[in-house]
Amino acid sequence: MVTKLLIADDHSMTRKGLKLLVEGHIGKDGVKEVWTCSQLMQELQTKTYSHLILDIFLSDGSALEVIPAIRNLYPELEILIFSMQPITVYERALLPYRIRYFVSKAANELETMRLIGQFLTNQRPASENSEEKEIESFPFAGMPAREMDVLHYLLKGWKTTQIADTLNLSVSTVSTLKSRIFERTRTKNVIELMELASIHNVN
């Protein structure tokens, strides 16, 4: 199959930089850009792609909210998460969706080129070649996708009712998810949660 790449990121300079980087691998005609979740889903519904580079947060929502729908459309689509967020936060939540590639926006240019080159040529990530992965002491690691969705809006200062409306959940369900997040992170309230997130560079 011819490599067709879709880049979904709400920062224009990031998209332009990635596009220049990957054009050396697949040519100018093989790359398309979007910057919102709605654009992303519309593009995937109308065209066929082999690879997707995806930021966790887009201007109109979280990628975690649309990844299940993406998998329904494209069971075999190769997806790379390209984000400033600590990868450890999201690996467990994304595991059921067979997402194997993660690149930090803080990585240097050579490392970014190497990892994206592996992604575009479907090489197994180094983490999959290791028999054991190092487990970090990280309070946000291992959260299910729904808890990550709620965490995202809590850190933006949203109220329970706002989160429930946005995620199409009941207020009681959001309250339960908040309690699980507080228990998992050993925090008592949103203020403590925000302070902990700041320490671990989660936003």
C-alpha positions, 0 to 999 in steps of 0.5 A: 500500500502507498504510504498516505499520512495525515497529521493532526495537530493544532499548532501550525508550526508543528504541522509544517515542521512535521510535513517537511520532515516526512516529505523526504520519506513519502513525497509532498503528495502523501501528506495532509494536515488537519488541526481539529477532531472534527476535521480529523474524522471528516478527513478519515471518513472521505479518504484513505490513509495508511499512517496518522500522526496525532497530538493528544489535544486538539483545539476542539477536544481530546484525541482519546475521545475520537480514537475509538471511532478512528479504530472502527474506521481504520482497524489497521491504521498505524498511529503515532502519538506526538505530544508534549504530554508524558507518554507514561500517562497515556500508554495504558489508556491507548494500549487497547487501540493498538497504538505502538508509536510515541514521540515526545515533542521535546525530543531532539531533531535527530531522535524525532527523525529516527522514530518517525522514520521507523513509524513510516516504514512500519518497524517495530518500536524499540519498546516492543523489542524489550522483554521488560519495560521500565516502570516509572513511579508516576501517579498518572500512569495507567489511567483508563481512557475515560479517566484521562478524558475527565482529568483533561477537563479537570485540569482546565478548571471545568465543573462536573456538570460542564464535563458531563455535558461535554463527554455526554455522561451523567453527572454521577458518572463524572463524579465517580470518575473524579473520585477514582482520579483523586484516589489514584493520584492520592489527592483530595481535591482539584487544587491538589490535583493541579499542583501534582499535575504541574510537578509532573508536567501534565496539563 
